[in-house]
Amino acid sequence: MRPRNACSTFLAPLFWACAAVLPAAAQTADTGAAPRAGVYLPDYFRAAAPANAYDMVLRLPGFSLVEADADVRGYAGASGNVLFDGARPTSKREDVSQQLKRIPAGAVERIELIYAGTPGIDMGGYSVLANVVRHKEASTEWAVEAGAVAATNGWTAPQAQLEYGRRWDDKALDLSAKLEPELDDDTGRGDITTRNLQDGDSERSDWDTRTTKRKTEAGAAWRQPLADGRLTLTANLRGEDTRTRTTLTSPDDADDNERINEDEDYRESELAARYVRQFSGRTTVEAMASRQRGDLQSEEISQEGEDRERFQQDSDSGETIARIELTHAHNDALSLLAGIEAAYNFLDSNSQLEENGAPVFLPGSRVRVEEQRAEASAGATWRPSDAWSVEAGMRLERSQISQTGDSPLERRFTYPKPRVAVRWTPSDANQWRWALSREVGQLDFEDFAAGASLEGGTVSAGNAELQPDTRWSSMLAWEHHFNEDAALTLSWTHDRISDVVDRVLVVDGDDVFDAPGNIGDGRRDTLALDYATPLDAWGLRGFHLRTSLLYRQSQVTDPVTGRKRGISEEKPFEGEIELQQELPSLRMNWGLQLEHIAERETKYRYDRITRESEAMGWTLFAERRIGEHWRVRAEATDLFGRDFREERQKWDGTRAEGDSNEVELRKRVSPGFVGVTVRRSVGG
């Protein structure tokens, strides 16, 4: 197991290594350094021999890919930081990385890095956007990928992907289908030890759990000119089947053996349309509409001796969005933006908890939540000189949330959300960015409904009184380009949060439940480092290093004890490092990726504190190009297993009543796995 000081143990040599590498990168820097708004042609990526646009975007210096957040309702706040031919993706629920992987490298004309302050561009709150521009010439591309993945615990599964794209007469058709299996890292074998702190007695059980997922997806997209503009239509179907099988075996008493089976099936459909038209080269109107529907059915059954518990949930959800946005470049220095968005969201959930056939009442077991939301926005971008740019804007959000069922309630919210951002570029190699904004969190509709985890021993009530958190967020960032290939970005973000959403105590008669709730004001500070550089200056020819590190510290007043603590489920540290080498003479590349570096988190409930930690994960991969159309990729991940540790401090009453009465320690080792895929592509 990794020690508690693993973060500092790992960071010290890492930062010493960075300190050594930075000067070497600086020595290889060109006097002109990197441009402010970079344009990267296919020749820039040729040495890496990318298979698709995703491989190309990952090599952009000073850029880190951010996926769209499908859990955020509405479209404005859910978009990622990638544009396709100057427009945002029509679908907000499909991973940006998957859309990039469907674009063959040969179909990419160029990739542009667009910085805040560029006239006529809505940055969506990001400092940098990547714009993938495709060739307009007629072409047909298709690709088939097939393979298999096998885990060291005996689990095996096939995987496959099909892609087809055709472009002609400024029209485009894209089709895709994918089968993706996954052995979740909740899988593993270990033991659970429970120790009573009052009498010193302890019990131990062997723990064996396996969670597998089967993801399927099919999508279609159509683009064509329409009325001097461009129309894009998309349709997607997605499914995810999750199966969890857990066995707890007591070496001393067979009556204490427990089996837990959990099945979860999710189905989703999405239809979307986007229309973009430009007038006189300076004014752009963009309209979009989408409709999404989801269905979730889950059942969890726990059997321990003669005792049987069963939790069942059936929920339907949906979202309908309509949005129109206008961008006008008044001149090369000043551009104006305005937009309005309307959205309707709902969740209809029905939950049932039974103990030995007898129903157990849960607040929020039957609930329907509906939200009607509208947001208007206006802003301006001004560039008084090549070195300076200023963005200022205001969004006004109004929403109405109504809840029916066990706890009927209707509420209305109005939030102004101002934002100002300044960018200063004193030289081609350096850029400073500062932003101040008011942000409003979005309520998770699942928090209105009851939930349970029989394996985890937790039952959560729904909370109809929950309201969004708001925060004032300030950000300062410095980006330095050593040359065209090497860039360092350091950023600090400070959040002052009101109505922090965490966990609260809910009392219903003689019953006591844990539930999501607002617990007052808090703060959060985040430091982030992103660094990418080639290592040729160190004699490591063809090697390329990418590092992403994040340190986070938060503080809020605990509603149970009145003491200061961190916000629940926030990870103090996150880190990822990738080292890759291109070997053009062998037509292959290989690399090592380290992730989940020193990750841990703490969860607070009224009667429990849970501390989770996990060991660093690694993936070793190699890819070989055979001819012009074939690629073979092999991966090995955590072959010797990965350690997970969970400690649960429990109280008979609340945490305010002195010391804990019981400590439960869960330790397990997840299996490693290997995978091989073969890809055949034609065109592009």
C-alpha positions as CSV (number, residue, x, y, z in Angstrom):
1,M,0.0,0.0,0.0
2,R,1.1,3.5,-0.7
3,P,2.0,5.5,2.5
4,R,0.1,8.6,3.5
5,N,3.1,10.8,2.5
6,A,3.3,9.3,-0.9
7,C,2.3,12.6,-2.5
8,S,5.3,14.4,-1.1
9,T,7.6,11.4,-1.7
10,F,6.7,11.4,-5.4
11,L,6.5,15.2,-6.0
12,A,10.0,16.0,-4.7
13,P,11.9,14.0,-7.4
14,L,9.3,15.0,-10.0
15,F,9.8,18.7,-9.5
16,W,13.6,18.2,-9.3
17,A,13.3,16.5,-12.7
18,C,11.2,19.3,-14.1
19,A,13.8,21.8,-12.8
20,A,16.5,19.9,-14.7
21,V,14.5,19.5,-17.9
22,L,13.2,23.1,-18.1
23,P,16.7,24.6,-18.7
24,A,17.4,22.0,-21.3
25,A,14.2,22.8,-23.2
26,A,15.1,26.5,-22.9
27,Q,18.5,25.9,-24.5
28,T,16.8,24.4,-27.6
29,A,14.4,27.2,-27.9
30,D,14.2,29.2,-31.1
31,T,14.4,33.0,-30.9
32,G,11.0,33.3,-32.4
33,A,9.4,30.8,-30.0
34,A,5.8,29.8,-30.5
35,P,3.2,32.0,-32.1
36,R,0.3,33.5,-30.0
37,A,-2.3,31.8,-32.1
38,G,-0.6,28.7,-33.4
39,V,-1.5,27.0,-36.7
40,Y,-0.2,23.5,-36.8
41,L,-0.1,21.8,-40.2
42,P,0.1,18.0,-40.8
43,D,3.9,18.2,-41.2
44,Y,4.2,19.2,-37.5
45,F,2.8,15.9,-36.5
46,R,4.4,13.7,-39.1
47,A,7.1,12.3,-36.9
48,A,4.5,10.9,-34.5
49,A,2.6,9.3,-37.3
50,P,-0.9,10.0,-35.8
51,A,-3.7,7.7,-36.7
52,N,-6.4,10.4,-36.2
53,A,-7.1,13.9,-35.0
54,Y,-7.1,12.8,-31.4
55,D,-3.5,11.8,-31.6
56,M,-2.7,15.1,-33.1
57,V,-4.5,17.2,-30.5
58,L,-2.6,15.4,-27.7
59,R,0.6,16.7,-29.2
60,L,-0.4,20.4,-29.2
61,P,2.0,22.3,-26.9
62,G,0.3,24.3,-24.1
63,F,-3.1,22.6,-24.7
64,S,-4.9,20.1,-22.5
65,L,-8.1,18.4,-23.8
66,V,-11.2,19.0,-21.7
67,E,-14.2,16.8,-22.4
68,A,-17.8,18.1,-22.4
69,D,-19.6,17.5,-19.1
70,A,-22.8,15.6,-20.0
71,D,-24.0,15.9,-16.4
72,V,-24.3,19.7,-16.7
73,R,-27.8,20.6,-17.8
74,G,-28.0,22.9,-20.8
75,Y,-25.4,23.4,-23.5
76,A,-23.5,26.6,-22.7
77,G,-21.7,25.3,-19.6
78,A,-21.3,21.7,-20.8
79,S,-19.1,22.2,-23.9
80,G,-15.5,21.0,-24.2
81,N,-12.6,23.0,-25.5
82,V,-12.4,21.7,-29.1
83,L,-14.0,23.1,-32.2
84,F,-14.7,21.3,-35.4
85,D,-14.4,23.5,-38.5
86,G,-14.9,26.5,-36.3
87,A,-18.1,25.2,-34.6
88,R,-18.7,23.4,-31.3
89,P,-19.9,19.7,-31.5
90,T,-23.6,19.3,-32.1
91,S,-23.8,16.5,-29.5
92,K,-22.9,17.4,-25.9
93,R,-23.1,13.9,-24.6
94,E,-20.6,12.3,-26.9
95,D,-17.0,12.4,-25.8
96,V,-14.9,14.9,-27.7
97,S,-12.1,12.3,-27.8
98,Q,-14.4,9.8,-29.6
99,Q,-15.3,12.5,-32.2
100,L,-11.6,13.3,-32.7
101,K,-10.8,9.6,-33.1
102,R,-13.3,9.3,-36.0
103,I,-11.3,11.9,-38.0
104,P,-8.4,10.2,-39.8
105,A,-5.1,12.2,-39.6
106,G,-5.1,12.5,-43.4
107,A,-8.4,14.3,-43.3
108,V,-7.1,17.1,-41.2
109,E,-6.0,20.2,-43.1
110,R,-4.7,22.0,-40.0
111,I,-5.3,22.5,-36.3
112,E,-5.5,26.0,-34.8
113,L,-4.9,27.1,-31.2
114,I,-7.3,30.0,-30.5
115,Y,-6.6,32.2,-27.5
116,A,-9.0,34.3,-25.5
117,G,-9.4,37.7,-27.1
118,T,-9.7,36.5,-30.7
119,P,-12.4,38.6,-32.4
120,G,-15.6,36.8,-33.3
121,I,-14.9,33.7,-31.2
122,D,-17.0,32.6,-28.2
123,M,-14.4,31.0,-25.9
124,G,-17.0,29.4,-23.7
125,G,-15.0,30.4,-20.6
126,Y,-11.8,28.7,-21.8
127,S,-8.5,30.4,-22.2
128,V,-7.5,28.2,-25.2
129,L,-9.5,26.3,-27.8
130,A,-8.3,23.8,-30.4
131,N,-10.0,24.1,-33.8
132,V,-9.7,21.0,-36.0
133,V,-10.1,22.0,-39.7
134,R,-10.8,19.3,-42.2
135,H,-10.1,19.1,-45.9
136,K,-13.0,20.0,-48.1
137,E,-12.0,17.8,-51.0
138,A,-14.2,14.8,-51.9
139,S,-13.1,11.7,-50.0
140,T,-14.3,8.5,-48.5
141,E,-12.7,7.0,-45.4
142,W,-13.6,3.9,-43.4
143,A,-11.9,2.0,-40.6
144,V,-12.5,-1.3,-38.8
145,E,-11.0,-2.0,-35.4
146,A,-11.2,-5.3,-33.6
147,G,-9.5,-6.8,-30.6
148,A,-9.8,-8.3,-27.2
149,V,-9.0,-7.5,-23.6
150,A,-8.0,-10.0,-20.9
151,A,-7.6,-9.6,-17.2
152,T,-5.2,-11.5,-14.9
153,N,-8.3,-12.8,-12.9
154,G,-9.5,-14.7,-16.0
155,W,-12.0,-12.2,-17.4
156,T,-11.9,-11.8,-21.2
157,A,-14.0,-9.8,-23.6
158,P,-14.0,-8.8,-27.3
159,Q,-14.0,-5.2,-28.5
160,A,-14.8,-3.6,-31.9
161,Q,-15.3,-0.3,-33.6
162,L,-16.5,0.7,-37.1
163,E,-16.2,4.1,-38.7
164,Y,-17.3,5.4,-42.0
165,G,-17.0,8.9,-43.5
166,R,-17.7,10.4,-46.9
167,R,-17.4,14.0,-48.1
168,W,-18.5,15.4,-51.4
169,D,-19.9,18.7,-52.7
170,D,-19.5,20.3,-49.3
171,K,-21.6,17.5,-47.8
172,A,-20.5,15.0,-45.2
173,L,-21.8,11.7,-43.8
174,D,-20.3,10.1,-40.7
175,L,-21.3,6.7,-39.3
176,S,-19.9,4.9,-36.3
177,A,-20.6,1.9,-34.1
178,K,-18.6,0.7,-31.0
179,L,-18.5,-2.2,-28.6
180,E,-16.4,-1.4,-25.5
181,P,-16.0,-3.8,-22.6
182,E,-14.6,-2.7,-19.3
183,L,-13.4,-4.3,-16.1
184,D,-14.0,-1.6,-13.6
185,D,-11.3,-0.8,-11.0
186,D,-13.8,-1.6,-8.3
187,T,-13.0,-5.2,-9.1
188,G,-10.5,-7.0,-6.8
189,R,-9.8,-9.4,-4.0
190,G,-8.9,-8.6,-0.5
191,D,-10.3,-8.5,3.0
192,I,-12.5,-6.5,5.4
193,T,-11.5,-6.1,9.0
194,T,-13.9,-4.6,11.5
195,R,-12.6,-3.6,14.9
196,N,-14.8,-2.6,17.9
197,L,-12.9,0.2,19.7
198,Q,-14.7,-0.3,23.0
199,D,-13.9,-3.9,23.7
200,G,-11.1,-4.5,21.1
201,D,-12.9,-7.4,19.4
202,S,-12.3,-7.7,15.6
203,E,-13.9,-9.6,12.8
204,R,-12.4,-10.4,9.4
205,S,-14.0,-11.4,6.1
206,D,-12.5,-12.3,2.7
207,W,-13.7,-9.9,0.0
208,D,-14.1,-10.8,-3.6
209,T,-15.8,-8.4,-6.0
210,R,-16.1,-8.0,-9.7
211,T,-17.7,-5.2,-11.7
212,T,-17.9,-5.5,-15.5
213,K,-19.4,-3.1,-18.0
214,R,-20.5,-3.5,-21.6
215,K,-20.8,-0.3,-23.5
216,T,-22.4,0.0,-26.9
217,E,-22.8,3.0,-29.1
218,A,-24.0,3.8,-32.6
219,G,-24.1,7.3,-34.2
220,A,-24.7,9.1,-37.4
221,A,-24.0,12.7,-38.5
222,W,-24.9,14.6,-41.6
223,R,-23.6,18.0,-42.8
224,Q,-24.7,20.0,-45.8
225,P,-25.0,23.6,-47.0
226,L,-28.4,25.3,-46.4
227,A,-29.5,28.8,-47.2
228,D,-25.9,30.1,-47.3
229,G,-25.1,28.4,-44.0
230,R,-24.2,24.9,-42.8
231,L,-26.7,22.4,-41.2
232,T,-25.5,19.5,-39.1
233,L,-27.7,16.7,-37.9
234,T,-26.7,14.0,-35.4
235,A,-28.3,11.0,-33.9
236,N,-26.8,8.7,-31.2
237,L,-27.9,5.6,-29.3
238,R,-26.0,4.4,-26.3
239,G,-26.2,1.6,-23.8
240,E,-24.3,0.5,-20.7
241,D,-24.9,-2.8,-18.8
242,T,-23.1,-3.1,-15.5
243,R,-22.9,-6.3,-13.5
244,T,-21.4,-6.5,-10.0
245,R,-20.9,-9.7,-8.1
246,T,-19.5,-9.5,-4.5
247,T,-18.9,-12.3,-2.0
248,L,-17.9,-11.7,1.7
249,T,-16.7,-14.9,3.3
250,S,-16.1,-15.2,7.1
251,P,-13.4,-17.7,7.9
252,D,-14.9,-18.3,11.4
253,D,-18.7,-18.3,10.9
254,A,-20.4,-19.5,7.7
255,D,-23.6,-17.8,8.8
256,D,-21.8,-14.5,8.3
257,N,-21.1,-15.1,4.6
258,E,-22.8,-12.5,2.4
259,R,-23.5,-12.4,-1.4
260,I,-24.4,-9.2,-3.1
261,N,-25.6,-9.0,-6.8
262,E,-26.1,-5.7,-8.5
263,D,-27.4,-5.2,-12.1
264,E,-27.7,-1.9,-13.8
265,D,-29.0,-1.2,-17.3
266,Y,-28.9,2.2,-18.9
267,R,-30.3,3.2,-22.4
268,E,-30.0,6.6,-24.0
269,S,-31.0,8.3,-27.2
270,E,-30.0,11.7,-28.5
271,L,-31.1,13.8,-31.5
272,A,-29.5,17.2,-32.3
273,A,-29.4,19.8,-35.0
274,R,-27.1,22.8,-35.5
275,Y,-27.3,25.6,-38.1
276,V,-24.5,28.1,-38.6
277,R,-24.6,31.1,-41.0
278,Q,-22.2,33.9,-41.6
279,F,-23.2,37.3,-42.8
280,S,-20.8,39.7,-44.6
281,G,-17.8,37.8,-43.1
282,R,-18.2,39.5,-39.7
283,T,-21.5,38.3,-38.2
284,T,-22.2,34.7,-37.4
285,V,-25.5,33.3,-36.2
286,E,-25.5,29.8,-34.7
287,A,-28.7,28.0,-33.7
288,M,-29.0,24.5,-32.1
289,A,-31.6,22.2,-30.7
290,S,-31.3,18.8,-29.0
291,R,-33.4,16.2,-27.3
292,Q,-32.1,13.4,-25.0
293,R,-33.9,10.6,-23.2
294,G,-32.4,8.1,-20.8
295,D,-33.8,5.1,-18.9
296,L,-32.1,3.5,-15.9
297,Q,-33.1,0.2,-14.3
298,S,-31.1,-1.2,-11.4
299,E,-31.5,-3.9,-8.7
300,E,-29.2,-4.8,-5.8
301,I,-29.8,-7.9,-3.7
302,S,-27.9,-8.8,-0.5
303,Q,-28.2,-12.2,1.1
304,E,-26.6,-13.0,4.5
305,G,-27.7,-16.2,6.1
306,E,-31.5,-15.8,6.4
307,D,-31.4,-12.0,6.1
308,R,-32.2,-10.6,2.7
309,E,-32.2,-7.0,1.5
310,R,-33.3,-5.7,-1.9
311,F,-33.0,-2.2,-3.4
312,Q,-34.6,-1.4,-6.7
313,Q,-34.6,1.8,-8.7
314,D,-36.3,2.7,-12.0
315,S,-35.8,6.2,-13.4
316,D,-36.5,8.1,-16.6
317,S,-34.7,11.3,-17.5
318,G,-34.6,13.7,-20.3
319,E,-33.4,17.1,-21.6
320,T,-34.6,19.3,-24.3
321,I,-32.4,22.4,-25.3
322,A,-32.8,25.2,-27.8
323,R,-30.1,27.8,-28.2
324,I,-29.3,30.7,-30.5
325,E,-26.1,32.8,-30.4
326,L,-24.9,35.8,-32.4
327,T,-21.3,36.9,-32.8
328,H,-20.3,40.1,-34.5
329,A,-16.8,41.2,-35.2
330,H,-17.2,45.0,-35.3
331,N,-13.6,45.4,-36.4
332,D,-10.3,43.6,-35.8
333,A,-10.1,44.9,-32.3
334,L,-13.7,44.7,-31.0
335,S,-16.3,41.9,-31.2
336,L,-19.7,41.5,-29.6
337,L,-21.5,38.3,-28.5
338,A,-25.1,37.7,-27.5
339,G,-27.2,34.5,-26.9
340,I,-30.2,33.0,-25.3
341,E,-30.8,29.4,-24.3
342,A,-33.9,27.6,-23.0
343,A,-33.9,24.1,-21.5
344,Y,-36.4,21.6,-20.0
345,N,-35.1,18.8,-17.8
346,F,-36.9,16.1,-15.9
347,L,-36.2,13.0,-13.7
348,D,-38.9,10.5,-12.8
349,S,-37.6,8.1,-10.2
350,N,-39.1,5.2,-8.2
351,S,-37.0,3.5,-5.5
352,Q,-37.9,0.6,-3.2
353,L,-35.9,-0.8,-0.3
354,E,-37.0,-4.1,1.3
355,E,-35.6,-5.9,4.4
356,N,-36.7,-9.6,4.5
357,G,-39.7,-8.7,2.3
358,A,-40.9,-5.8,4.4
359,P,-40.7,-2.3,2.8
360,V,-38.6,0.4,4.4
361,F,-39.7,4.0,4.0
362,L,-37.1,6.3,2.4
363,P,-37.7,10.1,1.9
364,G,-37.7,10.7,-1.8
365,S,-38.4,7.2,-2.9
366,R,-41.0,8.4,-5.3
367,V,-40.2,11.7,-7.0
368,R,-40.5,13.6,-10.2
369,V,-38.3,16.6,-10.7
370,E,-38.8,19.1,-13.5
371,E,-36.7,22.2,-14.3
372,Q,-37.5,25.0,-16.8
373,R,-34.4,27.1,-17.3
374,A,-33.5,30.1,-19.4
375,E,-30.2,31.9,-19.7
376,A,-29.5,35.2,-21.6
377,S,-25.9,36.3,-22.2
378,A,-24.1,39.3,-23.7
379,G,-20.4,40.1,-23.9
380,A,-17.6,41.9,-25.7
381,T,-14.0,41.2,-26.5
382,W,-11.6,44.1,-27.0
383,R,-8.0,44.0,-28.2
384,P,-6.5,47.5,-27.6
385,S,-3.2,46.1,-28.9
386,D,-1.6,42.9,-30.0
387,A,-0.3,42.3,-26.5
388,W,-3.6,42.9,-24.6
389,S,-7.2,41.6,-24.8
390,V,-10.1,42.1,-22.5
391,E,-13.3,40.0,-22.3
392,A,-16.3,41.2,-20.3
393,G,-19.7,39.5,-20.2
394,M,-22.9,39.0,-18.2
395,R,-25.2,35.9,-18.1
396,L,-28.5,35.9,-16.4
397,E,-30.0,32.6,-15.4
398,R,-33.6,32.0,-14.3
399,S,-34.9,28.6,-13.4
400,Q,-38.0,27.0,-11.9
401,I,-37.7,23.6,-10.2
402,S,-40.8,21.7,-9.3
403,Q,-40.9,18.4,-7.4
404,T,-43.9,16.1,-7.0
405,G,-44.2,12.8,-5.1
406,D,-43.2,12.3,-1.5
407,S,-42.0,15.9,-1.0
408,P,-43.9,18.2,-3.3
409,L,-42.2,21.6,-3.7
410,E,-41.7,24.4,-6.2
411,R,-38.9,26.9,-6.2
412,R,-37.6,29.7,-8.4
413,F,-34.0,30.9,-8.8
414,T,-32.4,34.0,-10.5
415,Y,-28.7,34.3,-10.7
416,P,-26.6,37.1,-12.5
417,K,-23.2,35.7,-13.6
418,P,-20.7,38.4,-14.6
419,R,-17.3,37.6,-16.0
420,V,-14.2,39.5,-16.9
421,A,-10.9,38.1,-18.3
422,V,-7.7,39.8,-19.3
423,R,-4.9,38.4,-21.4
424,W,-1.4,39.9,-21.6
425,T,1.2,38.6,-24.1
426,P,4.4,40.5,-23.5
427,S,6.3,38.3,-25.9
428,D,5.8,35.4,-28.3
429,A,7.1,33.1,-25.6
430,N,5.0,34.3,-22.6
431,Q,1.4,34.9,-21.9
432,W,-0.4,35.9,-18.7
433,R,-4.2,35.3,-18.1
434,W,-6.5,36.5,-15.3
435,A,-10.2,36.0,-14.9
436,L,-12.9,36.7,-12.4
437,S,-16.4,35.3,-12.6
438,R,-19.4,34.3,-10.7
439,E,-20.4,30.7,-11.2
440,V,-23.5,28.8,-10.2
441,G,-23.5,25.0,-9.6
442,Q,-26.2,22.8,-11.0
443,L,-28.2,20.5,-8.8
444,D,-27.9,16.8,-9.5
445,F,-31.5,15.5,-9.9
446,E,-30.3,12.2,-8.4
447,D,-29.9,14.0,-5.1
448,F,-33.6,14.6,-4.9
449,A,-34.3,10.8,-5.1
450,A,-33.4,8.2,-2.5
451,G,-30.5,5.8,-3.1
452,A,-28.8,2.9,-1.4
453,S,-25.6,0.8,-1.7
454,L,-26.1,-2.5,0.1
455,E,-22.5,-3.5,-0.5
456,G,-21.3,-0.2,1.0
457,G,-23.8,-0.3,3.8
458,T,-25.2,3.2,3.0
459,V,-28.7,4.5,2.6
460,S,-29.2,8.0,1.3
461,A,-32.5,10.0,1.5
462,G,-33.5,12.5,-1.2
463,N,-33.5,16.2,-0.2
464,A,-36.2,18.4,-1.7
465,E,-34.7,21.6,-0.1
466,L,-31.4,21.4,-1.9
467,Q,-30.3,24.5,-3.7
468,P,-27.4,25.3,-6.0
469,D,-24.0,26.5,-4.7
470,T,-22.6,29.7,-6.0
471,R,-19.0,30.9,-6.1
472,W,-16.8,33.8,-7.0
473,S,-13.9,32.3,-9.0
474,S,-10.6,34.1,-9.7
475,M,-7.9,32.5,-11.9
476,L,-4.3,33.6,-12.7
477,A,-2.3,31.6,-15.3
478,W,1.2,31.9,-16.9
479,E,2.0,30.0,-20.1
480,H,5.5,29.8,-21.4
481,H,6.6,28.4,-24.8
482,F,10.3,27.2,-24.9
483,N,9.9,26.5,-28.6
484,E,7.3,25.1,-31.0
485,D,7.2,21.8,-29.2
486,A,7.7,22.7,-25.5
487,A,5.3,24.6,-23.3
488,L,4.7,25.1,-19.6
489,T,1.4,26.3,-18.0
490,L,1.0,27.2,-14.3
491,S,-2.4,28.3,-13.0
492,W,-3.9,29.1,-9.6
493,T,-7.7,29.3,-9.0
494,H,-9.4,30.6,-5.9
495,D,-13.1,29.9,-5.2
496,R,-15.2,31.6,-2.6
497,I,-18.3,29.3,-2.3
498,S,-21.7,29.9,-0.8
499,D,-24.2,27.2,0.0
500,V,-21.7,24.4,-0.4
501,V,-23.4,21.1,-1.4
502,D,-22.2,18.3,0.9
503,R,-23.9,15.8,3.3
504,V,-26.4,16.6,6.0
505,L,-28.5,14.8,8.6
506,V,-32.2,14.3,7.8
507,V,-34.6,13.3,10.6
508,D,-38.0,11.8,9.7
509,G,-39.9,10.9,12.9
510,D,-37.8,8.2,14.6
511,D,-35.8,7.5,11.4
512,V,-32.4,9.2,10.7
513,F,-30.9,9.4,7.2
514,D,-27.9,10.9,5.5
515,A,-28.7,13.1,2.5
516,P,-27.1,15.7,0.2
517,G,-27.6,19.2,1.5
518,N,-26.2,22.8,1.8
519,I,-23.8,23.3,4.7
520,G,-22.8,27.0,4.4
521,D,-19.8,28.9,3.0
522,G,-16.5,27.5,2.0
523,R,-13.4,28.1,-0.1
524,R,-11.2,26.2,-2.5
525,D,-7.7,26.8,-3.9
526,T,-6.3,24.9,-6.9
527,L,-2.8,24.8,-8.3
528,A,-2.3,23.2,-11.7
529,L,0.8,22.4,-13.8
530,D,0.8,21.3,-17.4
531,Y,4.1,20.6,-19.1
532,A,5.0,19.1,-22.5
533,T,8.4,18.9,-24.1
534,P,10.6,16.7,-26.4
535,L,13.6,15.2,-24.7
536,D,16.1,15.2,-27.6
537,A,18.3,17.8,-25.7
538,W,18.9,15.0,-23.1
539,G,20.0,12.6,-25.7
540,L,16.6,10.8,-25.6
541,R,15.9,11.0,-29.3
542,G,12.3,10.8,-30.3
543,F,11.0,10.9,-26.7
544,H,8.2,13.3,-25.7
545,L,7.1,14.0,-22.1
546,R,3.7,15.3,-21.0
547,T,2.9,16.0,-17.4
548,S,-0.4,17.2,-15.8
549,L,-0.4,17.8,-12.0
550,L,-3.1,19.4,-9.8
551,Y,-3.1,20.2,-6.1
552,R,-6.4,21.2,-4.5
553,Q,-7.3,22.4,-1.0
554,S,-10.8,23.2,0.3
555,Q,-12.3,24.2,3.6
556,V,-15.8,24.3,5.0
557,T,-17.5,24.1,8.4
558,D,-18.7,20.6,9.3
559,P,-22.4,20.8,10.1
560,V,-22.1,18.0,12.6
561,T,-19.0,18.9,14.7
562,G,-18.7,22.6,13.9
563,R,-15.0,22.1,13.0
564,K,-13.2,23.1,9.8
565,R,-12.6,20.3,7.2
566,G,-12.3,19.7,3.5
567,I,-15.3,19.4,1.2
568,S,-16.4,15.8,0.8
569,E,-15.2,13.7,-2.1
570,E,-12.6,16.3,-3.3
571,K,-9.2,14.8,-4.2
572,P,-6.3,16.9,-2.8
573,F,-4.0,15.8,-5.6
574,E,-4.4,14.4,-9.1
575,G,-1.5,13.6,-11.5
576,E,-0.7,12.1,-14.8
577,I,2.6,11.6,-16.7
578,E,3.1,10.2,-20.2
579,L,6.4,9.4,-21.8
580,Q,6.3,8.4,-25.5
581,Q,8.9,7.7,-28.1
582,E,8.5,7.7,-31.9
583,L,10.6,5.3,-33.9
584,P,10.1,6.3,-37.6
585,S,12.6,3.7,-38.9
586,L,10.5,0.9,-37.3
587,R,7.2,2.6,-38.1
588,M,6.1,2.3,-34.5
589,N,5.8,4.3,-31.3
590,W,5.7,3.1,-27.7
591,G,5.2,4.8,-24.3
592,L,4.4,4.6,-20.6
593,Q,1.5,6.4,-18.9
594,L,1.3,6.9,-15.1
595,E,-2.0,8.0,-13.7
596,H,-4.0,8.2,-10.4
597,I,-0.8,9.5,-8.8
598,A,-1.2,9.8,-5.0
599,E,-5.0,10.0,-5.4
600,R,-7.1,9.9,-2.2
601,E,-10.4,11.4,-1.0
602,T,-12.5,11.7,2.2
603,K,-16.2,11.4,2.5
604,Y,-18.2,12.8,5.5
605,R,-21.5,11.5,6.7
606,Y,-23.3,12.3,9.9
607,D,-22.2,9.0,11.5
608,R,-19.2,8.0,9.4
609,I,-15.9,9.2,7.9
610,T,-14.6,7.3,4.9
611,R,-11.0,7.7,3.6
612,E,-10.1,6.1,0.3
613,S,-6.7,5.9,-1.4
614,E,-5.3,4.0,-4.3
615,A,-1.9,3.2,-5.7
616,M,-0.6,4.7,-8.9
617,G,-1.7,3.0,-12.1
618,W,0.4,2.4,-15.2
619,T,-0.1,1.5,-18.8
620,L,2.7,0.4,-21.2
621,F,1.7,0.5,-24.9
622,A,3.2,0.0,-28.3
623,E,1.8,0.6,-31.7
624,R,3.1,-0.6,-35.1
625,R,2.1,0.6,-38.5
626,I,2.1,-2.1,-41.2
627,G,1.9,-0.7,-44.7
628,E,-0.4,2.2,-45.3
629,H,-3.6,0.8,-43.9
630,W,-2.9,-1.5,-40.9
631,R,-2.1,-0.7,-37.3
632,V,-1.5,-3.1,-34.4
633,R,-1.6,-1.8,-30.8
634,A,-0.8,-3.7,-27.6
635,E,-1.4,-2.5,-24.1
636,A,-0.6,-3.8,-20.6
637,T,-2.1,-2.1,-17.5
638,D,-1.3,-2.8,-13.9
639,L,-0.1,-6.3,-14.6
640,F,1.0,-6.9,-11.0
641,G,-2.3,-5.5,-9.6
642,R,-3.1,-2.2,-8.0
643,D,-3.8,-1.6,-4.3
644,F,-6.9,0.1,-3.0
645,R,-7.5,1.0,0.7
646,E,-10.7,2.2,2.4
647,E,-11.0,3.1,6.1
648,R,-14.4,3.8,7.6
649,Q,-14.7,5.3,11.0
650,K,-18.2,4.7,12.4
651,W,-20.2,6.3,15.3
652,D,-23.2,4.8,17.0
653,G,-24.8,8.3,17.1
654,T,-23.4,11.3,15.3
655,R,-19.8,12.4,14.9
656,A,-20.4,15.1,17.5
657,E,-20.7,12.5,20.2
658,G,-17.0,11.9,21.0
659,D,-14.8,9.3,19.6
660,S,-15.8,6.7,17.0
661,N,-17.0,3.2,18.2
662,E,-15.8,1.1,15.2
663,V,-13.3,1.1,12.5
664,E,-13.7,-0.9,9.3
665,L,-10.7,-1.4,7.0
666,R,-11.2,-2.6,3.5
667,K,-8.1,-3.6,1.4
668,R,-8.1,-5.1,-2.0
669,V,-5.9,-5.6,-5.1
670,S,-7.5,-5.0,-8.5
671,P,-6.3,-7.2,-11.4
672,G,-4.2,-6.0,-14.3
673,F,-5.1,-6.6,-17.9
674,V,-3.7,-6.7,-21.4
675,G,-5.4,-5.7,-24.7
676,V,-4.6,-6.1,-28.4
677,T,-6.4,-4.3,-31.2
678,V,-5.9,-4.4,-35.0
679,R,-7.1,-1.5,-37.1
680,R,-7.6,-1.4,-40.8
681,S,-8.3,2.0,-42.4
682,V,-8.7,3.2,-45.9
683,G,-8.9,6.8,-47.2
684,G,-8.2,10.1,-45.5
